[in-house]
Amino acid sequence: MDIKWLLFCGVLLPAQEVLGQQIASNSSPLYASVRSTVAGLRASETAVITVTGKVTDEKGDVLPGATVSLKGGSVGANTDADGNYTLRIPDGTPNPVLVFSFIGYTLQEIAIGNQTVVNVQLKGDAKSLNEVVVVGYGTQKRSDITGSVASVPKTRLSQLPVTNVLQAIQGSVAGVNISQSSSVPGAAPSTTIRGQNSINANSGPYVVVDGIPLSKTGGSLSDINPNDIESMEVLKDASAVAIYGTNGANGVILVTTKRGNTGKPTIRYNNYVGIENFAHMLRPRNGAEYVQKYADYMAQTGQKLVNPVPNYDELANYNAGITTDWMKEATQTGVLQDHNLSISGGSPNVRYFISGEFLDQKGVIKGYQYKRASFRSNLDVTLTDYLTVGTSLFIANSNRDGGRANMLNASAMSPYGQEYNADGTYRIYPMFPEQLYTNPMISLTVDRVDRNTNLNGNAYLELKLPGKLNGLKYRMNLGYSYIPARTASYTGRAANDLLGTANTFFSETNSFTLENILSYSRDFGKNHFDFTGLYSAQQRKYATATGTATGFVNDQLSFNNLGAGATQSSNSYADRYGLNSQMGRINYSYDSRYLFTVTARRDGSSVFGANTTKYGLFPSAAIGWNISNEAFMKNVNLVSNLKLRFSYGKSGNEAISVYRTITTDNTVRSPFNGVSTIGAQPGNLGNANLQWETTLSRNIGVDFGILNNRINGSLDLYKNNTKGLLLLRSLPILTGYSSVYDNLGETSNTGIELTLNTRNVTSGDFKWESTVVFASNRNRILDLYGDKKDDLGNRWFIGQPISVVYDYKLAGVWQTAEDASSQDPGAVAGDLKFADLNGDKKITADGDRMILGQTAPKWTGGLTNTFHYKNFNLNVFIQTVQGITRNNADLTYADETGKRNTPIDVGYWTADNKSNTRPSLAFKNPRGYGYASDASYTRIKDVTLSYVFDQKLLDKLHLGSLTVYASGRNLYTFTNWIGWDPEAVQSSRGSGDWTNNYPLTRSFVMGLNISLR
């Protein structure tokens, strides 16, 4: 008896649906009556069709390890050493289709019908040419792209313990320079694409997430859960970025998040847990080394050594042989964990992707921590055959609360300093009476709140017109974000503030984007044509409120009642930014051989002056030639892909803050006749004539593939010329203003980029792939003020890079047998010796300083090797950054050497060791030499070992997939740099932000990615 329908509660339902839901236990009233029928149905469900076959390549060679799976199902298998496979398909599967895939070969689908033996011959992979790439306001096949567009390897988007996805792609994309100057938990790295074009204006790229800008909204990629990202593209040349106009002046990063697919729900859980420590420890001197340094200091400065340690409070611990490891006290083993759960699926008309994440990072310096909780919901609904709507909603909340230990003071403390008072509280001055350095731990007593929320909602409507208007499409994108932020702190008596100081800061950013996009795509024989038109409006409103109070009776109220302070002050600020844009783009191709793109965008920005038009027009054009598609290349078997590209275009940069074209005054409070009175003083000097900074860009590139794309890649050469720089030029102080923005000067920017992918070994159980990226960039200042003269005060030199190190050239150290009086009067043995560059027998600031190097790298590179053995995968990524010169704050302590501890690695000159690189402890550095050092490095950036469980086992466990992995990050750095890390920026006492003295960290994590179907 074949029961297809059952009458259940008055409703006619499919029998199997009812049975699956109601006969799970014998409590169902239907159980007894349909028991025999259920047995028959279950027997039918467990029946299978066995399909066997062999998978080979185009030459007939077997492909071990190829994947064979049932489309739309959870059944799968891998070929054995002889290329054979066996797959068991549930009987009754409607129209079963098998999917065959193998690394380096084109995926193939075969409807098996009644076949039980299916042999397949896979072709060399051309999907890299046919894959669809997001290019902004649409997509294109990679083979049809005329601009320079790089896709971020998807392997970089998962299995790496990062809080910002940019950290994962550092060094892996040619022409994208990402640097992490501080490893403070939650800190975002700085990014430039193809170097720096502007001197004062912002040079960061424009970031777009799901078609809606993230840049200029107050948001950050730190708000985006890396597990939610489906793909990332980087637009680099004028043709690629022109569609974003002024926003694309410094390159564009396009982020596409994951969306749902038709099919039953898939539940994914990704998790990693790990530890962090310092990648390199710059160790201060221990007790004996500290005592020896102090004795040498006293001798070199001609002072009598009375006590073995400098300060009275150190004596007790010295006499008792008690030392404190201050670095150990201020640091800890960092712990990081991330939990991510997502559900995706849908019907043909409704598709969804929902995810939630919790990230928790405890820093390696005590008190530092970062928590992020985020939720995302992406929804696509097909209302009719021609109308689709959708949303992309997310909320991210970050927490950086807590007082923080001071790394600078921890490295300076005497090992004999006293950390605690007799009552167990922190001693304010461990080396009393020395008050230059306070206890590095007292900052932990600061009550501190630092929280940020990003509420972001995007929606779209897409209308595809049918019939004769087929190919015409209208899309409306609407985006809104609300970003409230709050910071507050209270510093009390325990933190050496005897009055108590409370600060509160509130800000909110409201941003909206409205885009109307009209596109038309049509094929006429061998001709393909598509057009994209855009009208968009963007607006951002920003407001802050600040309150400060001092003079509290006690520390009990913290920052919760500013009115309890004896003295209060407040401040507020608000601004608004707007941008209106129109854009048109035409793509044309003939027979996939000859490609042409032309784009024009008109932007109107509110930041520019009243005396000029606020609008700028930015056109670009590009051509491409798919040589490999020509008839004369058909018999050239060596070459599987060859395409030439050329682009030329103009872009504009508006990257200055609002209201810089308006002259404004600042308020000042002054006493007048015994009364506090509000007055005004010069603030910003505006320039109503300020206009766009414009860049002309040329790019020529070649995309290539040989040996069936076994070796493939791209090579690009580019040159940019930027004129009318938004330059902050200095003014005589007697004017009342120190500087003003103006359109002055010109820079050039040239470079080369190479990406090379190779499949080194593809046969048997073992496979090996490599990716090499290389980029070299050279920027130069061509003019500043129209007179071809340098600006020494700002260290800007004609013909030189924008950011350079300009200083004396170190020639060694004066030794005891040398006479310095003829060249450097006053210098003694142990002082630094500088080169006499102009030969006048004396060292002067005017004649003996030179450009020692540039702060941007001359070239960068990355090497990724991926090894596969059966179900094991090993990924090793090595990054290199070369040609950087930076001043080294860890090498100069000037007159502090007698009062503070110093790193043992730094060293100092003595008459015995005769160092020719380090000065004596008595050297006061009167010329302010910055100790320019080579900051180049090569780093084992990350290594990941993963294991993918066999699908046969997972089928038995009813799992869709399971991968476990172990990953290490920043494992080792090869460098000549003496200090914490060549990439980290350390602030010395009296300069910079001490709280960001947080060196590079090394991490080790264990993780798993699991999916349920």
N, C-alpha and C positions, 0 to 999 in steps of 0.2 A: 504494500500500500504506500503510495507516494503522497504524503500530506504536505501540501504547499501553503495552505492557509488554515488558521484556527480562529474560531469565534471566541474571543476573550473579553470578558466584561462588556459585551455588547458591541465590540469593535472587531472587524475582520483584520487580522494581522498576519504577516508572514510567519510561518511556523518556526523557522529557525531562529528568528529574532525573539519570539516568545520563549522558545525553549532555552535559548542562551541566557535569558534574563530570569526565568521563573523556575527552571528545573535544576538550579544549582544545588538545591537541597530537597530532601523528600518531604519537606513541610508544604510544598506546593500542592494545592488541591488537584492539579492536573497530573501529578506524578504517577499515580497508580494507573490512570487510564491510558497514558501515552508512553509507558515505560518501554514497551517493546519497540515502539516507533523511534524513540530516542536512541535506543541501542543501534537501530539500523542507520539512523542519521549519523551517529558518531562513527560508526564503522565506515560510512561513506566518506566522512571528513578525514579520516586517517589514511584513506587510500591515497596512493601517490603514483605519479608517472615518473619513471626514471629516464633521464636524458643523459647521454654520454657524448663525448666527442674530443677533438683535439684542436688546440689553438696554435697557429704558426704565424710567422711573419710573411712578408711579400716574397721572400726567397725560399720559403718552405721550412725554415728553421723553427724548431719548437720554441715556445715561450713559457718556461716554467714560472709559476707564481702569478700568472694572469688571473684576473678576477672575473668570475661568471656569476651573475645575479639575476633574480627574477624581478623584472621591472614592477615597481609598485608593491613589492612584497618584501619579506624579511629573509628569504631563502637565498643562500649564496654558497659559492665554493671557489677554491683556487686550483689551478692546474698543477700537476705534479712535475717531477723532473723531466718527464717525457712529453709534457704539454697536454696530458690527458686530464679530463675532469669528469665528475659524476655529480649530477644535480637531481634531487628528488623534489618534484613539484606536486603540490596537493591536487588530487583529482577534482575536476570541476572548476579549476581556475579558468575564468573566461579569457579567451584570446591571449594565452601566455606569450610574453615577449622576454627573451633573454638579452641581457646587456653584457657585452664583453669589453673589458678595459685592461690596459697595461701601460705602464709608464713609458712615455715616448711614442705611443701609438694612438691612432684615432679611435675613440669610443665607437662601438658598433652595436646596433640593436637588430635582433632577428626574431620575427614572429615564427614560432616553431610549428604551429598547427598540430598535425598528428605525428610529426617526426619524433623519433626517439634517439636518433644519432644526428648531431649537428656539429660539423667541422667548420672552423672559422679561420680566415686569413686576415690578420689586421694590417692596416696600412700605416706608413710613417705618419707621425703626428703633424697635422696641419692646424690643430685647433688654436694654436697660438696666433695664427693668422685670422681664423674665423671667429675667435672669441669676441664677445661684445664687451666694449670698454666704455665706461662712463666718461664723457668728455664735457659735461656741463650743458644743462638744458637738453639732455638727450644722450644717446649712445651711438657708437659706430663700431663696425667691424675693425679690428686692429689693422687689417690689410688696407683699409680705406682711409686711415688717419694720415693727415698731411703734417700735423704738428708734432712737437716733441712731448709725448705723454708716457710716463713711466708708471707701471702698476707695482704696488708694493707686494712682495711675495707673501702669499697667504700663510705660509709657515711661520711668518713673523708675528702673526696676529693672535696666536694661541700658544700655550705651553711656556710662556715667559712671564716671570714675576715682575710686572711693571704696573705702575699706577697711571701712567700716561702712555698712550699707544706710540707716541713719538719716540719714547725711549726704546721701544722694541725695534723700530726701523732705523735707528741710528747706525749709519755706515752701510746700510744695505741698498740704498737707492743712489745712483750716480747723480751728482749735482745738488744733493740735499745735505746741507751741513747742519747737524744737530749737536749741540754741546750742552752738557749738564754741569754748570758751574757750582752747584750746590746739590747735595743729595738729601736735603731736608725732606722728610716724608711729605708727599703730596706736591712737591715743587715741580713746576713745569719747565722743561728744557727750552732753550732758545733755538730758533730755526731760521735759516736763510736758504733760499733756493737760487742757485747760480750767483752766489756772492752778493756783495753790497753795492748797490747803485747810488744810493743817497748818502749824504754825510750826516745830516741832522734828522731827516725825516725817518719814520719807521721803515724798517726793511724786512719785517716779518711777513710770511705768506698769508694769504686769505684762506680761511678754512670754511668749507661748506659741508653741512651734514644733511643728507637726504634732500638736497636741493635748496635748503634754507641756510643763510649765513650763520655761522657760530661766531666768527670774528666780528668785532665792533658791537657785540651785544653784551659784553662783560663776561661771556662764557669762555670756557677753556676745554681743550681736549681731555683735561683731567676729569671733566664731568662725564665723559663718555666711557662706558664700560667696554674695554677691548673685546670681551666675548660677544658683544652685540654687533661687532663690525663684520660685514660681509666682504667688503673690498675697499681699497684705498688707491686712488690715482693721484699722481702729481703732474700738474700742467706747468710746463716750463718755458716754452718759447712764445713769441708774440702771437702766432696763429692760434695756439692752444688757449692762451689766457685772455685774448682780446674780447672774448664773449663776456668776460666779467669786467671789462673796462678798467676804471681806476682801481677797483678792488683787486685786479689781477696784476698790478704793476710789479709785485715782488713774488709772483708765482701763486699758484692755487693748489690747495690740497682738498680733494673731493673724498668724502667719507660716505659710504653707503651702508646702512645697517641692514640686518637680516630681516626678511619678511617671510610670511607663511607660504606654504605650497599646498596644492590640492592633495588630499590624502588623509588618512587617519592621524590622530594626534601623535606627535613625537615629543617625548619628554627628555630633556638633556640636563645633566648635572655635571658641572665642571668645578673642580676644587683643587687648590694646592695649599700646602702648609710648609713653611720653611723657616730658616734662620738667616740672620744677617750679621756681618762683622765688618770691620774696616778692611778695605782692600790692601791698604798699606798703613802701618803705624809709624808716625814720626816720633820716636820715643825720646822723652826728656831724659836728662841725666839722673842716675841714681845717686844715693847718698855720697859715696866716695867720689864719684865723678863731679858732683856739684861742689863738694869741698875743694877739690883740686882746681876747678874752674875759678872759684872765688880767690884762692891763693894766687893763681896766675894773674887774675885781674888786679889784685892789690899790688903785686910786684910790677906789672906793666904800667900801672898808673902812678907808681912811686909812693905808694902809701904803706904804712906799717900795718902788718897783720896782727891784730890784737886777739880776735876770736876766730875760730875756724869757720864760722858762719856769719853772714852779714847782720842778722837782726837778733835782738834779745829773745824774742819768743821762740826762736829756733834752738836756743841753747839746751833747754831741758830735754827735748827729744834727741838732740845730738849726743848729749852726755849719757842718755839712757839707751842709745843705739836704736831708737824707734824711728822708722821712716814710714811715710805715707806715699802710696802709689796713686797720685792724683788722677792719672788717666784711668786707672781702674775704678776709682771712686766715681768719676763723672760718666763712665760709660757702662754699657751692659750688652748682653747678647740680644740683638734685635730679633723680633718674631713677627712674621707676616703670614697672613692667611686670607684666602679669598674663596667665597662660596657663590656660585652662580647657578641659578635654576631657570630653565626656559621651557616653554611649551609652544609648539608650532603645529600648524596643520590647516585644515579647512576643506570646504566643498568647492566645486567649480565656481561658485558665485561669491563665497566669503572665505577669505584667507587671513590668518592671524599669526602673530608672533608676540609672545609675552615673556618677559624675562625680569628677574630680580637678582640683585647682587648685594653682597656685604663684604667689604674689604676692611681689614684691620691690620695696621702696621705699627708696631712698637719700635721706635728708633733705637739706634745704637748709642746715642747720647741720651742720658736720662732726662725724662720729661717730654721729649719729642715723640709725637704720635700722630697718626692720621687714620681717620675712619671715614669710609664712604659707603653710603647706602643709596642704591639707585633702583629705579623701576622703569621699565619701558613697555609700551604697548604699540605695536604696529598693526594696522588693520587695512585691508583692501576689500572693497565690496563692488562686485559687478552688478549694477542695478538692471541694466539692459545690455543688449549686444553692443551698444554704442556709448554707454555711459558708465564710468567707473569713478568711485570716490574712495578716499582713504585718509587715514590719519597716522601721524607719528608723534607719540606723546612720551615724554620722559620727565622724571623728576630725580634729581641727584642732590644729596645732602652731604656736606663734608664737615668734618670736625677736627680741629687742630688745637683743642683746649690744652691748658696745663702750663705751669712754669717749666723753665728749661735750664739745664746746667750750662755753664759758660765754658766752651771748649778752649777759648783763648786763655782764660785765666787758669784753667786746669793745666795747660802746657807750661804756664809761667811759674807755678807754685814751687817753692822749695820743698824737697822731700822731707825736710825736718819741720815744716809748717804744721800748726795745730789746727785740725779740722773742726773739733768740737770744743765747746765750753764745758765747764764742770757739770752743768745741768743737762748736758746732752744736746743743747741747741748748737746750731752752726756758729762758729767763730767768724765774725765779720772780717777781721784782718788776721789771717793765719800766720803772717810774718811780721806782726806788729813790732816796732812802730812803722814799718813800711806800709803805706796806705795807697800805693799805686795800683795794687792788685787786690781785689776782694776775693773772698771765698767763692770758688766756682759753683758751689752747691746752693748758695743762698737764693739764687734765682728760682730754685724749685719751690720756694715759699710764696712766690708771686701767684696771686689768684688771677687766672687768665682764661678768657673765653674767646674763641676764634671760630666762627661758624659761617657757612655759606650754603645757600640753596639755589638751585637752578630749576625753575619750573618752565618747561618748554613744550609748546603745543603747535604742531604743524598739521595742516590739512590740505588736500588737493582734490580737484575735480577735473576729470579728463573726459572729453567728449570726442569720439571718433565718428566722423560723418560717413554714412553708408552710400551705396549706389554710385552715381557718377562723381560724387565728391569723395570717394574712397581715397584715403591717403591724407586727407585734411584733418587736422586734429587741433583741438583747443584744450589748453590746460591752465588751470588757475592754481597757484600755490599761495597759501596764506600761512604765515608763521608768526608766532608771538612767544616772547620769553619774558619772564619776570624773575629777577635775581636779587633777592634781599640778602644782605650780609650784615653781620654784627661782630664787632670785636670789643672787648672790655678787659681792663686789667686793674689790679690794685697792688701797689708796692708798699709794704708796711715796714715796721721796725725790724723784723727778722731779715729783711732784704736791704738793710742799711738806709732806709728812708725814715728819719725820725719824726717827720710830720705826717707821713702817709699821703700817697698820691693815687687818685683814681682817674681813669680815663674811660670814656665810652665813645663808640663810633658806630653809627648806623648808616647804611647806604642802600639804595634800591635803584635798579636799572630796569626800565621798561623798553622793550624793543619790538617792533613789528615789521614785517616784510609782506608786501603784496606783489605778486608777479602774474602777469597775463602773458601766456606763451601761445603763439599760433605757429603750427608747423605743417608742412606739406611734403609728402614723399611720393615719388612716382618713378616707375621704370618705363622707358620707351625703347623697346628692343634692347640694345646693348648700352643704352644711355640710362644712367641713374641720376636723379635730381632730388635734392631735398632743400627746403627753406625753413628757417626758424626766425621768428620775429618775437620781440619781447618789449613789454612796457612794465617797468617795476618802480616801486616806491619803498624806501626804507626810512625808518625813523627810530632814534634812540633818545630816551630821556633819562637823565641821571641826576640823583639828588643825594646829599649827605647831610648829616647832623652830628656834631662833635661836642662833647662836654668834658670838662676837666675840673677837678677840685683838689685842693691840698689843705692840710691842716686839720686832721681828724683827731678827735680825743683818744680814740683807740682804733684797733684794726678790725673790729667786729662786723662793721657794716660793709666792708669791702667796697665794691663799686656800685652797690645797690641803692645808695642814697647820697647823691652828690651834694645835696643841700646840707648835709651834715659837715661839710668841709668849710673851713674858715674863709677860703678864697675860691671862687668859682669863675669859670669862663666858658663861653660857648661859641660855636661857629656853625655856619651852614653854607651850603653851596648847591647850585643846580645849573644844568645846561641841557641843551637840546641839539641834536645833530640830525640832518636830513639829507637824503640822496634820491634824486629822480633820474631814471635811466630809460633809454630806448636803444634797442639793438636789432640788427638784422644779420643773418648768416646764410650763405648759400654754399652747398656742397654739390659738386658735379663730378661724375666719373664716367668714363667710357670704357666698357668692356673690362672693368676692374684693372685697367692698365694705366690710364691717364686720369689723374685726380686733380681737382681744383677746389680751393676753398677761399672765400672772401667774406670778411666780417667787418662790420662797422658798429661802434657803440658810442652813444652820446650820453655823457654823465653831467649832471648838475649837482654841485656840492655846496652845502651851506657854510663850509669853513672859509670860503674865499671872500675877497674884499668887495666892498660896495662900488668901487670905481671900475670894476672889470666885470665881464660876464662870468657867471659862476659855472658855465657849461664848457665842456671840452669834447671834441670829436676824436675818436681813436680808431683808425682803420687798420686792417691787416689783410694780407693775402698769402696764400701758400699753394704750392704745386707739388704733386707727387707722381712718380713713374714706377709702376710695378714691372720692372724689367723681366722678372722671372715669368711673367704671364705672356711675354712676347713669343711669337711662333719660333723665332730663331733660338729660343732657350729650351725648347721642348726636349732636345736631345742632349742637353747639358745635364747629365745626371748628377754631377757633383753639386750643383747649385739647386737648392729646393726653394729658396726665397731670396729675392734681391729687390729692394725698393730704395729709390732716391727721393729725398724730401728737401724742399727749400721754402723758407718763410721769411717774410719781411713785414714789419708792422710798427705801430706807434702805440705806446701806452702812457697813461698819466698817473701821477702819484699825488694824492691829496693828504698824505699821512702826517698831518699836524693836528694838534688838538683844536677844539672849537674856540672861537673868540680871540684867536691870535691876530686877527686883522683889525681888532678894535682896541683903542687905547683905553686902559682902565686904571683906576687907582685902588690902592689897598687902604684899609682902615688901620689906624694906630691909636692906641690909648695913651694919653699923656696927662700929667698933672698940670692944672692951670688954676692959680689962686686957691690952691688946696683942694680942688675938686678934680676928679678923674674925668677927662674930656676926650671925646672921640674926634680924631682928626683924620686927614687923608695924606697919603704919600704916594709917589709914583709907583705903579705896579707894572703893567705890561704896555709897551709901546707898540701900537698897532700899525699895520701897513695895509691900507685900503686898496692898494694896487696888487696885492699878492695874487698869484695865478698858479696854474698847474706846473708841476715838475714833469717834464716829458722825457720819455726814453724811446729811442729808435733801436729796434732789435733785428738782427739777421741771424738766421740759423740754417745750416745745411747738415743734413743727416742721411745716414744709410742704415737700413734694416736688412739683415742678412741671415741666411740659414744654409748650411751645407750638409751633405750626407744625410738626407731626409730629416733635416733640422736637428740632427744629433749635435751639431754645433750651431748655435744661433745667437743673435744679439743685435746691438745697435751702436752706432758711433755718431756723435753729434759735435759739431763745431759751431760756436756762436760768438757774436760780438754785439755789445750794447753800448750806446752813447746816450748819456743823460745830460740834458741841458735845463737851464732855468732852475737850478737846485733850490729847494726850500732850505736856505742856508741861514743859520742863526749867527749873524755877524756881530762882532763886538763894537761897542760905542764908547766914546769918552765918558767917564763917569760923571763929569760935570754937567752932562745933559740931564742927569737924573735917572737915566736908564742905562743898564749895562749891555743890552743887546736888543736886536730886532730881527725878525724874519724878513728875508728878501729873496727874490729870484735871481740868484747869482751862480756863476761857475758852471763847470762841465766835468763829467767823469766818463771814463770808458771802462768796460768790463768784458773781458774775453775769456774763453775757456774751451775745454774739450771734455767730453764725457764718453765713457765706454762701458757697456754692459755685455758680458759674455756668459752664455749658458752652455754647458757641455754635459753630455751623457757619456761618461767615460767607460763604464761597464754596464751592459744591459742584459747579459745572458745568465742563465742558471739562477740559483737562489740568491746570488749576490749582485747588487746593483750599486753603482756609484755615480753621483751627479755633482757638478760643481757650478758655482756662480761667482764670477769675478766682476766687481764694479770699480771703476777708476774715474776720478774727476780732478781736473786742474783748473783753477780760476785765478785770474790776474786782474785786479782793478787798479786804476790809476786816476789821479786828479789831473785834469788837463788845464783847468783854469779855476780861479776863485773869484777875484774881484774885477776881472777884465784887464788886468795889467800883467798877468802871468807871473805874479810875485807870490812867494810863500807867505804863510801865516804861521810864524814861529810860535806865537802864544798858544795856538790851538794844535800845534804839531801837524799842520797841513802843508804838504810840500808838492809843488808842481812836478808831475812825472812819477810820483811815488804813490804807493797804496794809501787808501783812506786812513787806515789805522796802523801806525808804526810806533816803534820804540826808538826814541831819539835821546841819546845819552852819550856819556863819555865811553871811550873804548878801553876796556881793562887790559893793561899790559902786564899785570902781575902784582907782586907785593914787594915793597922796598925791604931789602935785607940789611943786616947789620953792617955788612962790608960796603954798602953803596952810599953815595952822597946824593941826597935829593935836593940840596939847596939850590943848585943851578937851574933845576926845572920846576920844582914844586917846593918853594920855600915854606918851611914850617912842617913839612912832612918828615916823619921819623920812621925808623925801622918798624915794620908791622902795619904801616898804612898802605892803602891801595895805591898802586902805581897806574897812571893813565897815560895813554899814548899821546904824544905831541903831534897832532895831525897836521897843523900848519907850519911846523918847523920853526916856531919863534922862540923855542927854548923855555916856554912857560905854558901852564895849563890854564886856559880861560874858557868861559862859557860860550863866548862868541866864536872862537876858532877851533875848539877841540871837541866838539860834540858832533855826532854823526848818526845816521839812520842805521840801527843795528839789526833791524828785522821788522817783520810785519806780524800783527796779532791774529790775522786770519790765516788759515793753512794754505800753503802753496799747492798741496795736492792731498787728496784723501782716497782711501781704497777699502775694499772689503772682499773677503774670500769666504765663501760658504761651501763646505763639503758635506754632502748628505750620503750616508751609507745605509743600504738596506740588506738585511740578511734574513730571509724568511719573514717572520713577523716582527723582527727587531729593526729599529731605525735609529741611526745616530747622526745628529746634526751638529757640526762644529763651525762656528762663525768667528772669524778673526777680523778685527778692524784696525786700520792704521790712519793716523793723521800726521802729516809731515810739513815741516817748514814754518812752524809757529815759534815766535819769540815773545816772551812775556817777562815783565818784571816779577821778581820772586820775593814776596814779603817774608818768606821763611828764612831768608838769608841776611836780613838786615834788622838789627836790634839797636843800633846806634848806642846811646848812653845807657840803655837798659841792661847791658850785659852784667853789670855788677849787682843788679837788683833782682834779676829774674833767672829762672832756670832756662836753659836753651837746649835744643835737640842735640843729641850726641852725634847724629849724622852730619850736622852742619860744620862743627869743628871751628878752630881758630888758630891763628899763627902764634908760634913761640920761637924763640931764638934757637931752640933745639930742632923742631920739626921743619922749620924754614918753608912753611906752606907758601905756594906761589898763587893760590886762588882765594884764600881766606885771610882777612885782616886780623890784627891783634884785638884783644878785648878792649884796649884803650882807644881804638879808632872810633871817632865820633861822626864820621861820614858828613863832613861839612858841605860837600857839594850835592848832597841828596841823591847820590848814585842809587839807581833802582835795582841793581844786580840782574840785568837782563840775562835770561837763561833760555836755552833751547827747550821748548815745551812739546816737542814731537814725541809721539808714542805709538807703539803697536800693542794691541790688547787682545787677549783671548776673551772676546766679549761674552760669548755664551756657548755652552755645550749642553745638548739635550739628548738623552737616551730614552726611547719610548718602546713600548711593546703593545702591538695591536692583537687582541685576542682573536682566535680563529672563529669564523662565523658559524661553523658547525657546533661548536661548544656553546656559543651565544644563543643559537636557535633553541638548544635544549633548555637554556636558562631563561628563554623568552626575553632576551636583550637584543637591542638593535645594534649596539656597538659598545666596545669597552677598550679604552687605551689608558695605560698607566705610564708615567714618565718621571724621570728625575732630571732636574735642570740646575746648572750652575751658571752664575752671571758675574762678569767682571773678575774672572778667575786669576789672571796675571797680566801685569803691564810691563812691557819692555821699554825703558826710557832712561835718559840721562838726567832727568829732572831730579833735583834734590828738594824734597818736600813731601806734602801729603799726596798730591796727585797733580799731574800736569794739566788736567782739565778743571780741577776745582780752584775756585778763586777764594783766597784767604785774606781777610782784612786784618791789618796790624792794629795795635793799640792807637786810638785817636783817629782812626779813619774807617769808613765803611760801616757795614752792619755786622756786628760781631755775632749776632744770632745765626747768621748764615755760614759761619765757620764750621761747616759740616762736610767732611771729606767724602770721597767716593766710598761706597760700600760694596761688599761682596755678598752674594746670597746663594743659598742652596735650598732647593725646594723639592718636594715630592707631590705629585698631583695625579689626578685621574679625570678622564672625560668619559661619561657613560650616557647612553641613550636608551630609552625604553620605548617600545612600539606596541 
